[in-house]
Amino acid sequence: MIDRITQSLLKDFQSKFDFENLNDSDLFEHFVNYTILEKKLEDRLDEDALDLINIGVNGTFGLDGFAILINKHLITSKEDLDEILNKNNKPIADVFFIQSKTSNNFDVKEISSFGNSIEDFVSISQKYSWNQNAKNFIELFKHLTNRANDLETNPSCPRYRTIVSCGFGFR
C-alpha cells in the first residue's frame, strides 16, 4: 500500500505526463524510473522516453526499468550510442537496472528474481522470455559492451530495487 505522500507525488506525476490511461502498476513503474533517472540526465525525460525505458510490461520478469546513460544523455538506439561514442573522447557510461514494488516488506523471492533477471539480461544468450522492448535494450547493451574500449572506464551499474511502504525508497 502506498502512503499519502507518495500517492500525492504519483498523482502529480500522472497529471504532468498525461498518463491517465496507465494502470496503477505501470504508472508506479514509470514514476520510479522517472524519479531515479531524471536527476542523472542532462535532458528532460518525456512520455516517449518513459515508455521506452519501462521494460516491465508484457511479460518481462524481474525488471521494470532499464537505461543506458552516456555523459548524462539517455541512449535508446545503436545509432545514438555510436554517435555519442564517436563524438566524445572516452565518455562515461552508466547502466541502470530498476525494479519497483509497493510492499510493506522485503520478499526474498522477488529480490532473487531481480538478480536473476539482471544476470540473464547481460548474458551472451538469454534464457528468459523478454518482451520486444527489453530485447531491443539487450541488443543495445551488447552493442555497448562491444564498444567498451571507447569508454573512459567500464560502465557503472547501479541497481535499484525500490520499495515504497512509508514514503521512502530503499536503494
Summary of the structure (lengths in Angstrom):
residues: 171
radius of gyration: 16.0
end to end distance: 18.7
largest distance: 46.8
contacts: 495
relative contact order: 0.17
helix: 47%
strand: 15%
